[in-house]
Amino acid sequence: MLRSRALLHMSKDSAASDTAQSHRLLVRAGLFRPATASGLLTALPAGLRVLDKLQRIIAEELESEPLCAQRLSLPLAMSRDLWVQSGRWSDVQSEVFSIKDRHGANLLLCPTHEEAVTDLVSSVYGAIPPRLLPLVVYQMAPKFRDERRPRGGLLRGREFIMKDMYSFHATLDDAMRTYAKTCDAYERIFRDRLRVDALKVAADSGKMGGQHSHEFHIASDAGEDVILSCDQGTYRANVEKASFGSVRDGSSADGNTVIVSVNGMRFAVPKDRKIAQAKLATFKPREDDAAMDAAVDAMKHGLVEARDGDACVGGNQCTCAGHGVLRETKGIEIAHTFLLGTRYSQPLNANVVGPDGARAPLVMGCYGIGVSRLVAAVIEARGGHDSHGLLFPRAIAPFSVCMFSAPQGSASAASECFAALKQRFTGDVLFDDREQQSFGVKMAEARLLGVPWIVVVTKSGALELHERARSADKPRVFATSAELLSALAV
């Protein structure tokens, strides 16, 4: 691509109202631009290239063995009736964009598609025979969420791109196997393809439902989630879900608690601790717990939040044998997996038929990756940017190579080099051919863009190779395009 023809406007300034580093850099580099309302962004051509590359990587992993997922596309809008039927509408309606058509029918813009895909399977098969299972389908499409306070650009917007995958099974054991395969695929995507460290942590299922859930996070100070990890073992959990062993200070001792009323019940809570709302949602008191003249001991029943410095829960949940201490990290959630069970299949009548003709609800799983959020998260992560600008993983950089000539650089050498690079990196080379821009501006913009390799054609026709990740290092110099391509193949 020729830089003179590209819709690639870079600027020194960015949206002052947003403090997320990823958002400032993505806007400055001309990849995304704030749109017509808060929480909405336009993906410009270079930004769309990043999103397309990321989606191709995800698709390759999901469609190959052992998952063999099939891609489909569900409508972005759907009837509200299915959400009412599944019992989820009352919990999420404040977060969902609701619309009416000209006939007065209630529709919504989907933040996720559990109801839609379950209804699809039910309508196609009636009751699906076990020989067709497991059935694994996915899509990558825009989703919508009516955020109260959109912030962070791609980190939390009203419209976002998500990969959502759904699996259907005859038994819980089959569902657990697909769940494990999906988690493995996620780790390959993050670790092997994107070269980023993603933390897999136990998580609360929340409004999605189901009994088993994990999140994947990129550690970053820009994250909104708190992750607690054992310093000597393998235990990791979101603070909403985290359990712990003994506490640091005996804060549950008599006289050091306060009485808190929640949902008509009274709880004795240590003064310096918080009630864990996610744990409270599944708490089922005994009759003596619910007595009007007594408060439930929140510490005894495991209803308080774990925190930095607590002892690890140990046992079969961690390899530390109870010797570890929980340490706090902030994280950006980039993916979430849920074992849904029959949460949606039962109310929406999606069944498996057995050999005797008996029907039973399908056991489901759902698995999301925040595609657009992941773009921002890899920038917010350690090594995702520097003082010059973006530092994309090579697999999703908007271009593999940016090349331009130094002052009085050899035109013939530049033409030959561009032709060779185009053949090697089909459609993935940016040639900055602007004659009115200085060498310094071209170099600064190439660095800001986060392109892995920058090639400069000198006056003598030599080719300087600058590696973006090592901006301070001296460039390597090659006499011919063949030598340059050999170096880039490594």
N, C-alpha and C positions, 0 to 999 in steps of 0.2 A: 504494500500500500504506500502511496506517495503522501507524505505529510502535508503537502500543499493542497491536497484534495480532501483531506480527512476532516470530519466534523469532530475536532479535538481541540477545544478551547481550554487553555490552562490559565490560571490566575494566581496572583500572590495572596489574595484574600479568600476567605471562606466564610460560611455562615457563622456569625459571631454568637448567635443564640444557642449553638450546640457545641458542647465541650468535648464530645467524643473525638479522639484523635483520628480514628478511622474515617469518620464523616468529613472532617476538615480536609484530610488528604485526598479522599475520593472525589470531593468537589473541586479542590484545587487542581487535581490532575486531569479533570475533564472526563471522568468515568461516569459520574452520576451528577444530577442537578436537582435541587429542590423543585417540586412541582407546584400545583395550584393551591394546595392546602397542607396544613401541618400533618406530618406523618406520611406524606406521599413523595416519592422520588421518581425521576425519569432516568432510565438507564440509557446513556449515550452509547454510540457504537463500541467504544473501547470497553466500557463497563459490561455491555452485553456479551462481548467476546469472553470476558472472565466468567460470566454466568454460564455461557454455553459450554465452555471447557469443563467447568465443574459438574454440570449436569451429565456430560458425556462420561466422565469418570464414574459417577454414581451409577449410571445406567449399565455400564460395562460390568461392574461388580455384582449388581443385582440380577442381571439377566444370565450370568454365567453360572456354572456349577459352584456350589450345590443348591443354590436357591432357585435358579431358573424362573425368576419372576417375569410376569407378562405385563407389558405397559398398556395402560388404557387412559382414557380422558373422560372424567365425569364433569357434568355442568357446574359452573361456578355458582349458579343460583339454584335453589331448590325450595320445595314446599316446606313450610314450617311444620306441617302435620306430622311428618316422620319424627321430628325432634320431640314433639309432644308425645307421640306414641312410644318413643324410647324412654321417656321420662327425663330427658336432659334439658328441655327447653327452660324450665323454671330456674335452673341453676346458672344458665349462661346467657340469658336474653339481654342482660345489660352490656355484654361484650360483643354482641352480634349486630351487624347492620341489617335492619329489617326494612323491607320494601313491600308495597302493594302494587299489583298490576292494575290495568284499567277496569278489570272486573271485580276488584276488591279482594282478590285472593292474596293471602299472606305468604310472602317469600322471604328468604334470607340469603345473604352472600356468605358462602361457606368459609368458616375458619378451619374446618376439617370435615372429612367425608365418611365417618363411620356409618351413619344411618344410610347414606346414599349407596355405598358399596354393598352393605348388607341387604338392602332392598333389591339391588341389582341381582345378587346371587339368588335370592329367594324367587324373583320373578323369572329368571332364566331357567332354573332347575326345578323349582318347586321343592323337592327334597333331593339332594345331590347324592349319588351313589359313592361309597367309599373308594372305589377304584379311581375316581377323579381327584382324590385328595392326596396330599395337601394342594390347595389352590392358593397361589400367591400372586397378587396383582398390585401394581403401583402406578403412580402418576407423578408428574412434576408440573405444578401449575400455581398461579397466583391464589393466595388466600386473603381473607379480609378479617380484621379484628378492630372493633371500635375502642381503641385505646383511650383511656382517660387523659393521659399525658404522653403522647408520642415523643420519643427522645432517642438520641444516639444515631440518627440516620437509619441505616440498615439494621441496627441492633434492635430497635423496637419501633416498628412503623404500623400504619393502618393497613397497608397492602404489602405483602411479602411473598416470596416464592418458597414453597415447601415441597419436598419429596415426601409423599405419604404412601405407605405400603400396608397392605392388609392380607392376612393369611387366615385360611379356613381349614379346620381339622375335624377328624372324627373323634379324637380322644385328647385328653390333656397331655399325655406323654408325647403325642405327635406335635402338639403345639409347642411344648417346651423344646423339642429338637429344632424346630424352625426358629424359635426365639434365640437359641444359642448360635445357630448359623448366621442369623442376622447381626447379632452383636459381633461375631467374628468378621463379617463383611464390613461393618462400620469401622472396626479397628484397622482393617486393611486400607480402607479409603483414607482415613486420617493419618495413619502411621506410614504406610508404604507409598501411597500416591501423592499425598499432600505434604508429607514430612513434618507434621505438626504433632505435638504431644496432646492427646485427648485423654481426660480422666473419666473412666467409667465409674459411676457412683450409684449406690442404691437410692431410690427416689420414691416419693409419694405418688400414687396414681391420680389423686385429685379428682376433678370432675369427669375425667375420662372413664373412670371405673376400672375394675379388674383387681387382681390380687398380687401382681408381680410387675415391677417397673424399675427401669434404670435410665439415668441421664448420662450424656457424654458432654463434658465441659472442656473448654480451653481456659487454662488459668490466666487471669488478667485482673488488674486493679479496676478495670472498667466494668467488670462483671457485676451483676445484680444478685447472684446467688452466692450463698456461703457453703463451702464444702469443708467437711471435717474428715481428716485422714489420719490413720494411725501412723505414728512416727517410726514404728518398728515392725509393722506388718502390712497386710493387704486390705484392711477395712477402709472403705470410703463411702460416705453417704452425704446427701444433701442435709443441711441442718434441720429441715422439716421432717426428715425421716430418721436421722441418726439416733442410735442408742448409745448408752455409755455404762461403764462400770461404776466404781466409787467416784465420789466428788472430791474436790480439792480441800474443802473447808468446813464440812459438816454444817452447811447452811440450812439443812432441814431440821435442825435441833429445835426443841421446844422454845417458844418465845422469839424465834427468828423467822416467823412466817406471817403472811398476810392472807386474808380470806378474799377470794375472788369469786364472783358469781358469773357463771356462763351457762346459757340455755336452761336457766331455772335451777341449776345445781351449784352448790358451794364447794370450793376447792381451797385447801390449805397449800399455799405456794411459798417457797422460800423467797424472802424479800429481794434477793439479787438474781432471781431466775424468772424465766418466762414460761407461760403455758404454751405447749406445742399444739397449735391448732389442728395440724394434720393428724396427730395422734388422738386428740380429743374427739375428732370426727368419727373414729371407730371404737371409741370407748363405750363399753356396755357395763354400767354399774350393777353391782349386786344390790339386793334389797337393803342390806345394812349400810352400803355406801350411800344410798339415796335417802337415808333417814334425814328428816327435816332438822334434827337437833345436832347433826354431825356434818363436818366438812370432809370431803374426800382428800386423803393425803396424796397430792399430785406427784410428789417425789416417789413415794412407795409404789404407785401405779404406773410409773414411767411416763407421766404426762407432761414433763417439763423438757424444754429444749436442751440438747447437749451443747457444749461450748468448748472453746479452746482451753486446754489444760485438764479436761476430764480424762479419767482412765478409759482406755479402749474397752469395748464390750467383751472382747476376747471370745472364748468358747469356740464353737465351730464357725463363727463369722469372721475370724481373723487368725492369721498365723503367728500372732505375737504371744499367744498363750496368756493373755491378760496382763502382759508387762508393758504394753505400749501406752502412749499418751496421745490424745486427739489434738491435732493442730489445724488451725483455720486457714483456708485459702479462698479467695474470691474467684468465681468462675463465670464464664459466658456459656450458657447452655446452647449447644449446637445440634443435639439430637436427643430423641427420647424413644424408648421402647416400652410397650405395654403388653402384658398378657391379659387380654380382656375376658377370657372365659366365655360365658354365655350372656354377658351384659347387654349386647345388642341383638344377638341372634334369637334369643328367646322372645323378646317383645315384638320383633319384626319378622318372626316366623321363618327363619332361615335354618333348615334342618338337614341332617344326614339320615339316609334311610338304610336300615340294617338288612341283612339277608332274610330275616323273618318278616320284613315289611314294616317293622316298628320305626318310628321317627324319634330323633333326639336333636336338641339344639346343637348347632355347630360350635366348636370351641375356636375362638378367634384370637388373633394377635394384631396389633397395629404398631407401626414403626415410622417415625418421622425424622427427617433431617431438614433443618432450616437452611435452605440453599443460599438465599440472599444474606441471611445473618452470618453464615459461615464465611462469606467474603470479608465482612467487617471483622469477624473474630480472628482470622488469621493475621490481620493487620494489627489488631490490638495485642496479640500474643507477643511474647518475647521474641525479638528478631524479625517482627513483621514490618517494622519501619525504622528509619534512622533520621538523622538531621537533614538528609537530602530528600526524603520522601518515602514512597512505598517500597516494600521489599516482598514481592509476591513469591510464593513457591513456584518453581519453574513450570509445573504442570498447569497452572491456571493464570499465568501472567498474560496480559492483553496481547503482547507480542513476544516471541522468543528472542528476537534480535531487533535492535534499532541501529541504523547505520547513517552516517553523514560524512561529509568531507571537511577536513581542516581548511583554513584559509589557503587558497590557491592549490587545493588538493587536486590530484590527477583525475580529470573527468573520465578518461578511458578506464582507469583502474576502478573508479566508483561504479561505472556501468557494468563492468565485468563482475565485480564483487556482488552487486545487487542481483544479477542474473543467477550467479552461483548460489547465493543464499535463498533466493526464491525457489530454486529447484530442490534444495535441501529442506527448507522449512516452508512448505506449500501454504501460501496465503498467510504466513505468520511473521512477515518481515515488514518493518516500518522504515522507509527511506525518507529521511528528513532532507528534502530537496529545496527547502526555502532559501532563496538567495539573499533575502533582505534581513535574515536573522543572523546574529553573530554566533561564533563557535561556542562562546560561554552560555548563551541562551539555549542552544541546542543540547549541550551537555547537561545543563541543569534540568531541562524538561525531560530528557531521557531518563535521568536518575529519578525524578519525581514520579514518572510513570511506572517505575518498578520493573522495567524490562531486565531480564537476567543478564543479557550480553549487549554491550554497546561496541560497535565497530567504527573506527575513525580511519578514513582514507587520507594519508599524508600527501604532501606535495611531491614526494619521490615515488608515490604509488605503493608504499608499504602499508600494511594493514595493522592498526593497533586494536587489540582486544581488551576491553575494560570489563571486568566481571563486577556486576552491580553489588553483589554481596560483599565484595572486598574493594570498596571505593577508594580506600587509602593506598592500596597496593599499586605498584607501577604496572602499566599495561604490558602484556606480551605483544611482541611484534612479529609479523609474518610477512614473507616476501610475496607469496601468492595466495590466491583464493583457495587452492587445493590444500595448502598447509593450514589455513584458517579453518576450513571445514573439518579437517582431521582432528584439530584441537577441540572443536565444538561437538564432535561425535563422542568424546570421552564422557 
